[in-house]
Amino acid sequence: MLIDFFYTLRSAKLPISVKEYLTLLEALQMGVVGPASDNADGSGYKIDDFYYLSRTTLVKDEKHYDKFDRAFAAYFKGVELIADFTKDIPLEWLRKNLELELSPEEKARIEKMGWDELMETLKKRFEEQKERHEGGSKMIGTGGTSPFGAYGYNPQGIRIGQDKSRNKSAVKVWDQRAYKDYDDQQELGTRNIKIALRRLRKFAREGHEEELDLDETISKTAANAGWLDIKMRPERHNNVKVLLLMDVGGTMDEHIARVEEMFSATKTEFKHMEFYYFHNCVYDFMWKNNRRRFSEKFATWDIIRKYNKDYKLIFIGDATMSPYEILQPGGSVEYNNEEAGAEWMQRLTNAFPKFVWINPEPQGVWQYRQSISVIQQLVNHRMFPLTLKGLEEAMRLLSK
């Protein structure tokens, strides 16, 4: 059984060796995890215990956790691995029986609430509601036109218990979501991104004689009648410094592959590159590890102070969110931010005068997203699509 499990993990491109697989088998033989007590015959193991044991023994780098989770779930066919973060709301209220589909005319007739009214009404619903609701327009439930719940439709609301975004209209998301780090080892299917990024390179000879000058060595050796004459030269460095800020999670899940290509290419091309993650809009903190984004925070003020203004600032994000998230204090979908995202955007662009925003969303839809228009104004229309032409134009602007 576990032989196939091992090959499943390897097919998911996880760097797992036979030695690590044997360590897992040894741990099982030594009883590190015990048999499941609820099995009738006392055989087998609790799936959660086996998951944590196998992840501990087989995965040596946290950046591979997401790949491992997907491969594990695929092998054991639908095992739930993610903890329940909706305990304060009865799961029965959010059971999916239907998913509402409305015509454009029906959607247009549904009224939306303002920010203050939305938050105040949610508090009232918690006090009033005692049971599950489905297909309604008022209570916390599923499949209706209420602004609170899942699998229904409302022009703006608070998404509760839904597995992923459907209409891109939620102004708050009740569930604490687990995002994955972008993989900087992603193999590029094309060299086009690297070629586009090279427009930003600025080389200089620096340091001690530490790099072999092959052409000069061959020339001098030939001129010296074949006696080897090794010539060295200072190592060639790219002096450009890049600060990369990447949107992750939510609607960005649709663009993971392309952003990983961009991330991988950027790490290859620029020796001086720093990166941080944010969700939807930049606020008072960012993070480097998505699994610990609430425990290992980096204050945005500290980031602004840490890096000099000669860093080129590159945002990567689809800028698709509720406009409240940009303009409203407390507008973040995940917590109550004291200052609006627009304030932090202005501080960052003032601190790093050379900046661009790279948007993976097709440029044809930008005009239909209010939040994209707002971000475009905040970045002085320095927004470019994640295409070869877009990257070339962005790098050309940054190099001026």
N, C-alpha and C positions, 0 to 999 in steps of 0.2 A: 504493500500500500504506500509506504513512505518513499519508495523509489520513484513512483509516479509524481508524488508531491515535490520531490527534489527536482525532477525534470521540468515540472510546471514552473517552479521558481526560476530555473535557469532560462526557460523560454521567455520569461518576462524580463530578461536581461539584468537579472540580479547577480552581482559578483559573489556567488556562493561556491565554495570549494567542497571537495569530498571530505576534507578534514573537518570542516564545520558541520557537515551532514553527520559524520560519525560521532561528533560531540553531542549532537541532538539525540542520536540513538543511545549513546552511553548514559545521558541524563535520564532518558525514559527507563532504561534498564535499572538504574539506581533508584528509581522511584521519586525523582524530584517533584513530579506531579503525580497525585494519587488517582485511583479510579473514581469515576463519577458515582456518588452515593445513590443517585436516583435511578441508576440502571438496574433492571430487574436481576440480572445475573452478576452484577458487580464488576462487569468488564468495561473497558473503554475509559476515556478520560473526559473531563469537562472541557468543552471546546475552548472556553476562555483561557483556562490554564494552559492548554496545549498551544494556543495562539501566542501567549506571552513568552512561554518557554522557547518556542521555535523562533520567534522574532529575536529574542535575546541571544540565542546561540548562532543564528544564521546571518543576522543583519548587523554589520559593524559600523554603519554610518546612518544617521538619522535621515539624511536626504533620500534614502532608499525606502523609508517606511511606507510611503504611498504606493510604490510599486509592489511592495510585499503585501500590503493590505488587499490590493486588487487581485493579485495572484492567489492569495489565500482564500478570498471569497469565491473566486472562480472555481478553485479546486473543490472546496467544500460546499459549493452550490448554494449561495445565498445566506451564508452565516452572517448574522449581524455583528459587526465589530465596533461600531461607534456607540459610545455611551449615550443614554437618553438625557437630553438637556431640557426637556419640557415637563419636568416633574410637577411644577406648580399648576399646570393645566391638565386635567384628566385626559388621557390618551383617547378615551372613548369619544370625547367630543370631536376629535380630529380624525376619526376613522374614515377612510376614503371609500364611499359607495358610488359617488358619481362625480364627474368633472364637468362643470358648466361650460357650455359653448353658446355664445350669444352672437346675433347678427350685429353688424355695425350700427344699425338703427337702434337696436335694443341697448347697446353699450352707450350710445349718445344720450339716452334718456336717464341714465343713472347719475345721480348727483354725487359730487365729491365734497368732503368736508375740508375746512381749513386746518392748519396745524394744531392750534389750540383746541379747537372743537374735537378733533380726532383723538387727542390724548385724554381729554376730559371724558369723552364718551366711552373710551376703553375702560377707564376706572369704574364708571357706572355699570358697565356690562359685567365686570368681575363681581360687583356687589349683587347684581340682580340674578345672574344666570345660575341655575341649579342643575341643569341636565343638558344632554347633547342636542344640538340643532343641526339640521341639514337642509340646504336649499332655501334658506331664508335671506332676509335683507337687513337683519338687525343684530342678532346675537353672534357670539363666537362659535363658528361652525365650519361646515364644508359645503362646497358645491353651490353656493348662492351668490348674492350680490352684496352681502355684508362686507364692510371694510376690515373685518377681523376674522381671520381664519385661513383656510386653504382650499385650493382647487376650484375656486369660484372666480368672479370678476368684479373689480371695482376700480375706478380710475386712479385711486390712491388709497392705500390702507396699510395695515400692519399684518405681515405674513406670519402665520403661526402654524408650525408643524408640517409645512409642505417641504418635500424633499429637494426642490430646486425652483429657481425662478421660471415663471411661465409668461407673464405679461410685462415684466420689467417696470412695475408701477408701485411697488411697496416702498413706503417711506421709513418703515422700521421692520426689522426681522427679529421675531421673538427668540428663535433658536440660536444658541451659540454654535457656530459652525466651525468645522476643522478644515483648514486650507492646507494645501501641500506646497512646499518650496519648489520654485522652478529649478529644473535640472540643468546645471551648467555643463554637464557632460553630454548633452544632447548632440547626436551626430547630425550634421547638416546635410540635407539632400542636395544642396547647391552651394556654391561659393559666392553667390551674388551678394548675400548680406555682408560677408567679410569685405568684398571688393568695395561695396558702398561705404562701409565704415572707414576704409583706408583713406578716404578723402579728408579725414580729420587728423591723420597722423602727422606728427612733426618730429623728425628725427634729429638727433645730435650725438656727436661723439663724446663719450664721457668715460671717466674711470681710468683704471690701470690697463696695461697691456695684458688682456686676458682672453682675447678671442683670436683664433688662428686665422690669418689672412691667407687663404688657400691660393688665390691667384698670384699674389706676390711671392709666396713660398715656391711655387712652381717656376715662376720666372727667374728668381735668384738662383735656384738649384740648377736650372738649365744653363744659366750663364756661368755657373761655377763648375762646369764640366761634370755635372752629375753628383757632386758632393752636396748632401742635404744642407740647406740653409733655411731654417724655419724663421718665418716672420710673423710677428704678432701685431694686433691692433686693438685699440680700445673698443669695448663692446658697444654695439649700436642700440640705443634706447629710444623708445617713443616717449616724448616728454609730455604728451597730452594727458591731462587728468580728467577723469569722468566720474560724476556722481549720478548713479542710476537709481531712480525711485520707481518701483513697479507696483501697479495695482494687482491685487490677487483676490480670488474668490468671487462668488456670485456670478455675474454676467461674464466675468473674465474666464470662467471655465471653458467657454466656447473657443477661446483663443490660446489655450495652453501650449499647443504644439508650436505655433508661430512665435510666441513670446519666448519659449525655451530656445528656439533657434537664435533669436535676437540676443538673448542672455548669454548663450554659449559663444556666439561670435564676438560679443563685446568683451568677454573675459579673455578671449584669445588675442584680440587686437590691441588691447590697452593694458599696459603693465600697471599703471596707476588707476585702478578702478575700484570704487566703493559702491555698495548697493544696500538698499533698504526696501522693505515692503510697506504698503499701506492698503487700505480697503476703500475703494470708491473715491474718496477725497482725502487729502493730507490734513491731519489735525495736530494735536499737541504731542503726539508720539508716533514712532514707527518701530519696526522690528526687523530682525534678520532671520528668525526661525519661526515659521508659521505655527508650529506645535506649541511654542512657548510665547506666543505674541502678547499674552496678558501678564506674563511673569517676567519676561526679559524685554523691557521696553527701552527705547532710546528716545529721549526727549528731543523734539524737533528743534528747540532752542539750542541744545547742545550740538546737534548736527550742524546747524548754521554757524555756530562759533568754531567748531572743530576744523572745518575745511575752508581754505582760502577762496577768494572770489575768482581765482584763475581756474577753478574746476568748472568743467562744462556740465551743466545740469540737464539730464534727460529724464523726462517722465514717460512711462509707458502705461497706458490705460485706455479703456474704451469710453471713459467719461460718461457712462450711461448709468444714471441714478436719478433719484428724486432731486429736483432743484433745492429742496429744503436741506439736503445734505451738504450743499455748498454754501448756502446763504443764511441758514438759520442756526443760532446757538442751540445745542441739543439735537441737531438734525442728523447726526450719525445714526446709522441703523443699528449700531452695536452698543453705544453708550452715550451718556449725556455730556457732550463736549461743551466746555464753557465758552469757547469762541468759535465763530463760524469758520468753515473750511476756507472761504474766500480770504480771510485775514491771513491764514497760514500760507496760502498760495502767494499772496502779495509779498510776504516776508521772504519766502524762498527766492522768488524771482528778483527781488531787490538785492538779496545777498549774493546771488550768482547771476550776473548780468547776461551771460551767454547761456541760453536755455532753449529747449524745444520740447514739445509734447508729441509723442508718437502714438497714433491711435490705430489699433488693429481692426476697428469696425470699418466696413466699406464706406468710402467717402460719400457715396450716393445717399446714405441714410442720415448723414450728419445734420442736414437741415430739418429733419423731422424730430430730433431729440433736443428738447429744451435745455437739458443739462450740458450737452455738448456745446451749444451756443454760448452758455454761461462760461464754461471753461475756456473756450476760444477767446472770449473777451479778456479773461484773467491772464492769459498767456500772450496777449497782444497779437492774436491770430498766428502764432508760431506753432500751429498744429499741423502735423503731416501724417499721411496714411502709412501703414506698415507695408509698403510696397518698395520695389527697387527704386523707382523714381522718387517716391516720398523720402526714402532714406538718403538718397543722394542730395536732394534739396535741403534736408535738415542738416546734414553734415557740412554742406557748403555754407549754410548760414552760420553754423557754430565756428567754422574756421576763419570767418572774417574778423 
